[in-house]
Amino acid sequence: MSVKQQQLDDAALLASGGELPLYASSKKIYPQSVEGRFRRIKWAILFVTLGIYYFLPFVRWDRGPDAPGQAVLVDIANRRFYFFFIEIWPQEFYYLTGLLILAAFSLFLMNSLAGRLWCGYLCPQTVWTDLFLIVERWIEGDRRERMMKENQPMSLERFTEKLLKHSTWLLIAWWTGGAWVLYFADAPTLVYKLATFQGEPIAYIWIAILTFTTYFLAGHMREQVCTYMCPWPRIQAALTDEWALNVTYRFDRGEPRGSVKKNEALRQAGAKSGDCVDCHQCVNVCPTGVDIRDGLQIDCIQCGLCIDACDNIMTRIGRPTGLIGYDTENNVKRRDAGLAPLPTRLVRPRTVIYAVLISVVGLLMLYTLTTRKMIEVAALHDRNPQYVTLSDGSIRNGYTLRLVNRQGVERTFLVSVDGLADAKIESAGVTTDSQGRLQAPVGRDQTLELRVLISVPAGFSHEVKSHPVVIRVLDPATGATAMVADHFFLP
Amino acid sequence: MTQTDKHADIDSHTGMHTTGHEWDGIKELNTPLPRWWVNILYATIVWAFFYCIAYPAIPLIQSFTPGVLGWSSRQGVNDDLAKLRERRAPIVAALSKASLQEIEQNPQLRTFAIAQGKAAFGDNCAPCHGAGGGGSKGYPNLNDDDWLWGGSLDQIAATINHGARSDDDQTHAGMMPAFGRDGMLKPKEISDVADYVRSLSGLTQPAGVDLKAGAKIFADNCASCHGEKGQGNLELGAPNLTDAIWLYGSDKDVIVDGLKNGRGGVMPAWAGRLDATTIKALTVYVHTLGGGR
């Protein structure tokens, strides 16, 4: 039951001298099946999104002999995230910020175009609830049968049905949890391990957690999640505007509602008559149990099923379809005032700004991803001591370097120092080439911490106590370079 | 709290009771919470009740209720440490068995020893030698290539184990006598020999210094420990006076002060205070600081 209806009920209760309860127990909703355009769109989206979720871990992607061959993999143990051709290291996690910004703006753009597109078609809560509803309908029957059975005493048949329903739900939920963990390890290997009870305990724990949440949220909580738990309806209501398309009941056309005969009689008499025959089909098919004829409301997820239901009825009684449809608040008001509706304006400053922001952030991410450096170096100067005087009077500074090799093969980097005359660079256990450059081998897709000592001979003439230096790294195989600026301290 | 007050504010638009709160004319409808929501609240209260029984929870005047499970955060830390020790046990055992030279040859042991040594250094050595072993006046810099008592692995181990001028039987002995205070040299002689010592490492001299007189005094008094050429002696911890490294400083005043009052910095013996494995790790770590031989 929608919040609005509950408030009306409460008001009626108060009016009749009753007391308002502190708690409201939720009323069970029995959504009815419906056929139509939006139902077909929802089926398609359900198959596509669930298909991606359940089967994506099995998609392979060749990254070379020693790299994981899974297209999408969150490798927590090795601290790598793979997404097809993209590979992200923990220090590049800011891409996630970019993704979140993209997600937020996409949500805003969807909202300014056509309201709660996300809620109605794409949100996992909606998709899985839909899936669980199919199961429920398939086992227990449609709305009417389910409502009837609810009041029947327990029988063997009823028990079998319930058992079948809940075990199917649990099976789906378990598969959902199982698919989740496959994103964190090599999927075929993990499936084999899980099936032979050799998996890590953490894998089973996560499967259990997601089995529970899926079963509970999609099977039992359903519209309560949207109405009470989710913050988006609140934000959405504040973000929407009079130009956004929303699932709307055209009350100018529908009211006054009444039976077909009565409305027909009114129409014949030339009086104002509505098309709404008050059949409640829009309410019956609604997965959140709202009455769309009450207007935009927080618990309406705008899935469009009431449009299908109403269109079916309108066709049957020979009236034009579209009594419920995607419409703007502007047009609802204009129609009510007897004005012609305005064409839908999808290009508005608001949608343009969102689209531009999405493109800017998206292009920025694409740019940084494509120009990602395959080799890098960072330096940390010793803090204590800042410099060391050696017996022969030469001055030495210590640095801890971090060499990064993002390539799929081991490489020997050449490390040299620039900006300091006669400087010598050395590191324990690392050889140098003829030009005095360190030859540091860095494993494939690895970093190497290297403590290097840079020294200048005695009598090094200097005017400042802190001399700028540049540490350069060269990959002779590709010619790629990286550098880091630091300081050389002197007495 | 059910709404029994018949005079409670009623919102004209919805006909609902309000909570009676008002913000700039905006009022809040008193809409009942969903039952399941409230049940979750009750569940957390029940949970808290059992939690208080199971875990330390209620403060008393001198102590607190310990909880029937007997868990404590201190015990938790100890358990974690015990687990850590257990996990490290094999490599610690390997470290305790291996000789210093073997540790140097084994990259895995060496890496572990350096990590252990670094931690132990921070806890025990940093107060005098500095966090990075940089030393300070009177406390040797462990990063340079000059060693009072030798910079090989075994020599460093001996110094850490027995200390310098400590109460250990095998400690490094040998100290700079107080030539001035004990009347062995006169102030003029001290000044001359100080000039001579500065000349050994090529420091600039003011005009008119008598290096020959200084050289004579040096040969008679100092060479026995510091060597004829002032090159130092590791057996006695006598510093090399010809290099650019000065433990106390190279100013003449500082050298005169040392000649007058003597020098003899003390390093404690760590053999009884730290276990043998930790000392091994410390040795390897100090050896890597940049001056190891």
Chai-1 contact restraints between the chains, C-beta under 6 A:
chainA,res_idxA,chainB,res_idxB,connection_type,confidence,min_distance_angstrom,max_distance_angstrom,comment,restraint_id
A,Q7,B,T14,contact,1.0,0.0,6.0,A-B,restraint_1
A,Q7,B,M16,contact,1.0,0.0,6.0,A-B,restraint_2
A,A11,B,G15,contact,1.0,0.0,6.0,A-B,restraint_3
A,A11,B,M16,contact,1.0,0.0,6.0,A-B,restraint_4
A,E19,B,T2,contact,1.0,0.0,6.0,A-B,restraint_5
A,L20,B,Q3,contact,1.0,0.0,6.0,A-B,restraint_6
A,L20,B,H17,contact,1.0,0.0,6.0,A-B,restraint_7
A,P21,B,P32,contact,1.0,0.0,6.0,A-B,restraint_8
A,L22,B,T2,contact,1.0,0.0,6.0,A-B,restraint_9
A,L22,B,P32,contact,1.0,0.0,6.0,A-B,restraint_10
A,Y23,B,P32,contact,1.0,0.0,6.0,A-B,restraint_11
A,Y23,B,L33,contact,1.0,0.0,6.0,A-B,restraint_12
A,Y23,B,R35,contact,1.0,0.0,6.0,A-B,restraint_13
A,Y23,B,V38,contact,1.0,0.0,6.0,A-B,restraint_14
A,A24,B,P32,contact,1.0,0.0,6.0,A-B,restraint_15
A,A24,B,P34,contact,1.0,0.0,6.0,A-B,restraint_16
A,S25,B,R35,contact,1.0,0.0,6.0,A-B,restraint_17
A,S26,B,P34,contact,1.0,0.0,6.0,A-B,restraint_18
A,Y228,B,P34,contact,1.0,0.0,6.0,A-B,restraint_19
A,D382,B,G132,contact,1.0,0.0,6.0,A-B,restraint_20
A,N384,B,G130,contact,1.0,0.0,6.0,A-B,restraint_21
A,N384,B,A131,contact,1.0,0.0,6.0,A-B,restraint_22
A,N384,B,G132,contact,1.0,0.0,6.0,A-B,restraint_23
A,N384,B,G134,contact,1.0,0.0,6.0,A-B,restraint_24
A,P385,B,G132,contact,1.0,0.0,6.0,A-B,restraint_25
A,P385,B,G134,contact,1.0,0.0,6.0,A-B,restraint_26
A,P385,B,N143,contact,1.0,0.0,6.0,A-B,restraint_27
A,V388,B,N143,contact,1.0,0.0,6.0,A-B,restraint_28
A,V388,B,D144,contact,1.0,0.0,6.0,A-B,restraint_29
A,T389,B,A244,contact,1.0,0.0,6.0,A-B,restraint_30
A,T389,B,I245,contact,1.0,0.0,6.0,A-B,restraint_31
A,L390,B,D144,contact,1.0,0.0,6.0,A-B,restraint_32
A,L390,B,D145,contact,1.0,0.0,6.0,A-B,restraint_33
A,S391,B,D145,contact,1.0,0.0,6.0,A-B,restraint_34
A,S391,B,D146,contact,1.0,0.0,6.0,A-B,restraint_35
A,S391,B,D243,contact,1.0,0.0,6.0,A-B,restraint_36
A,S391,B,I245,contact,1.0,0.0,6.0,A-B,restraint_37
A,G393,B,A244,contact,1.0,0.0,6.0,A-B,restraint_38
A,L453,B,G290,contact,1.0,0.0,6.0,A-B,restraint_39
